[in-house]
Amino acid sequence: MNNAIKGKKINYLVWLFFLSLSVSFSFSIFSQVTSIEWLSLKYNKTYLRSGPSKQNKVLWTYKIKGLPIKVIRKKGDWYEVEMPEKITGWISSTQISFKRRVLVITDELINIRKKEENSSKVIAKVGKNVVGELISCQKKMCKVDYYKIEGFVEKKFLWGTD
């Protein structure tokens, strides 16, 4: 094989390598920017820290098991998260559950409805800071399990939905 053909093959392989690297890098950046991950607190006592280690200052102590948290990024065994009050900090992965939960964020009692329409029968009411297990969400309503009472709640009253 002559040197000109070998040179073209090498150039082609180098070009292909950088193209594939560029494409995979673009997709990984895109997924980080556009996806929101919601997790929850595993225990009744969880520390929110100023950085990703136990040596960092405790900013806040949360005492609500199941409280939903919004993941900003992950670094090693630590998650940088946003809390319902818009406070950000770091929580160890050992303190985090992958169960999807929601938190009522409005001051008023809100209706839990039997069906996914605002005209549907009210089966219960729920107040501020009550945590429920998220079953599913549509455009305006979410199906939530509040301590064995399953029903539909307006999405705008909840923290923990996309």
N, C-alpha and C positions, 0 to 999 in steps of 0.2 A: 504494500500500500504506500502511495507516495506521501510526502510530508504535507502537501497542500490539503489533501483529504483528511489526514490525521488532525491537522490544525482546525479545519472546519468542524470536525466531530467534537473536538475538545471545546471549541467556542460554543457549539450548540449545547453540549452538556452543562457548561458553566451557566449559560443563559437560562436553561431549563431549571437548574438548581435555584438560581436567584428568583426566577418567576414563581416557583412553588413555595419558596420561603416567603416571598412577598404576599402571596395569596393567603397562606396559612396565618401570617401575622395580621393581615387585614381582618380575617374572620375572627380571630381571637380578640382583637381590640373591639370589633363591632359587638360581639356577644357580651363583653364586659360593660359596655356603655349602655346597651339597650335592655339588658335583663335585670329584673329586680327580684331579689330573693328574700323571701320572708321566712323567718324561723321564730322560735319562741324560747323563753327561759325554762330550763329544766327543773329548777329548784325554788323553794320559798325564800332563799337568800342568795343573791347574785351580785357580784361587784362589777361595776363599770369603771374601767381604769383609763388613765391618761395615755397609756401606751401599751404595746403588746408584750407585757411580761408582768409577773407578780411583784417585781420591784417598782413598777410605776404606781403613782399615787391613785388611790381610790377616789373617784369623782362622786360616785353615788352608790348606794346600796339599795337594790330592788328587792322587795319582799312579796312579789306576786308571781307565783308559779304559773307558767303558761303565757305570761305577758308577751305579745308579739313584738318582734324586733325586725328592723329593715337592715339587711346586710349591705354595707358600702364596699368592703373588700375583705380579703382573707390574707393573712401573713403568718405562715407556719401553722401553729395550733391556735391562732387567735383570729377573731373576727372584729373588724371595725364596724360598728353598728350605729344606727340612728334609733333613738327611743321615741315613744309617743310625744314627749314634750319637745321634740326636735333637738335634744341633747345628743351629742355624738361621743363615742369612746370605744374602748376595747373590752371584749369579753372572751374568756378562755373557751375553747371548743368543748371542754368537759362540762361546761355550765349551760350548753345550748341543746335544745331539742329540735328535731326536724318536723315536728307536728305543726300544722298551720292553725293558727289561732287568730282571733280578732278581738279588739277592745272597743267598747262603746265610748265615744269621745264627746258626746253632746251632754249638756247639763240636764236636758229634759228626759223624762221617761219615753222610750220609743216602743213602738208596737212590733210584736212578733206575730206575723200573719201566717195563716194556714197555707195559702197559695201565693204564687209570685205576682200578685196584683195588689195595688193599693186599696182596691175595693174588697179584698178578701177578708174573711172573718179574723178578728184579733184573738189570738189564743193565749197571749201573755204580754207582759210589758217588762222591759229591762232598763236599768239605769246606768249612769256614768260609771266607768272603770270596771264594768263587768266583762270578764273574759269568756269567750265562747269558742268552740271548735268549728273552724270553717269547713263546710262541706263542699260548696261550690259558689261561684259568682257569675252573674250575667251582667248586662249593661248597667242596670239600676238597682238590682236586688241581689242579696246573697242569702244562701241557705246556711243556717248556723244551728249548731246544737248547743243550747245553754242548759247544762245539767239535765240532760234527757228530755228537754223540751226542744223539739226541732221545728223550725219555721223560717220564714223569710223576713229579712230586715233590709231597710234601705241602705245601700252601700255608702251614701254620703255621711252616715252617722258612725262609721267604723274606721278604725286604724288597723291595718294589716291586709289591705286589699290592693291590688295593682291599680 
